[in-house]
Every structure is written in C-alpha cells, then in structure tokens.
Amino acid sequence: MANPAWLMLIAIAFNLTGAVGALVASFHAKAATATIRTQLITVAARITRSARRATLRLPSARPWATASQQLFIAATGPHTTA
C-alpha cells in the first residue's frame, strides 16, 4: 500500500511544480521540473527574528528575483498595509 501513496505524492508534486511555472512566466511554463526547482523553489535564504516576528531574508542579487516576486503575489495576493 505504500507504493500507490508515494506515486500519488510524486504526481501531486509534479503538478504543483508545473502550476508554479505557469503562474510565474511563459518561460517557466514550458520549463522542465528541474529548471523550475533550481530557479524558483531552491533559494538560499535566512530566517531572522526580531520583536517576535520572523522575516525571510532573500539575497538581493538573484537572477530570478522578479519571477519569485510574481509567484509570491500570485500565491498570497497583493501586499496591503494596515
């Protein structure tokens, strides 16, 4: 029974990676899964904590920074100030 469960998880991960590529740009919509993973998902970052708030610090000179920002906005909606 474990093999069908792993197969289902792999299919879900593959489909989610494709959806991420389609959300970002037309280049990533046609890209391979490994390309999307290395350019958008695998990003070196630091988590900093200050005043009980966690902040994700991303490198400023990333080649795919705009694609990552488009993905974040597509997933969470535009940023609003309260």
C-alpha positions, 0 to 999 in steps of 0.5 A: 500500500505504500507504493500507490501513496508515494506515486500519488505524492510524486504526481501531486508534486509534479503538478504543483511544480508545473502550476508554479511555472505557469503562474510565474512566466511563459518561460517557466511554463514550458520549463522542465521540473528541474529548471523550475526547482533550481530557479524558483523553489531552491533559494538560499535564504535566512530566517531572522527574528526580531520583536517576535516576528520572523522575516525571510531574508532573500539575497538581493542579487538573484537572477530570478528575483522578479519571477519569485516576486510574481509567484509570491503575489500570485500565491498570497495576493497583493501586499496591503498595509494596515 
